[in-house]
Amino acid sequence: LNELKKLDCNLAVLSNKPHEFTVTYVNHFFKDYGFKEIHGQKQNVPKKPNPKAAIDIAQALNTPCENIFFVGDTKVDMQTAKNAGMIA
């Protein structure tokens, strides 16, 4: 994260954890990194690996999906990246 911050990359979080928890967690533990978008599970948005939330983040960042690196630690994360047309 330190290197990405130095490169002035747009950073975002997408989690299947509840939205309010995710926002609070990221803002507490990662407050120095300036995440532009933080998305947890919302009732009206399908969970990963459905690509909707990832695509919503790309649109909010005004960045084409094919230019986004989606980093994750699970098979579901990699499937989400593939489904959204992002680089896994």
Summary of the structure (lengths in Angstrom):
residues: 88
radius of gyration: 12.3
end to end distance: 16.8
largest distance: 34.8
contacts: 229
relative contact order: 0.17
helix: 47%
strand: 16%
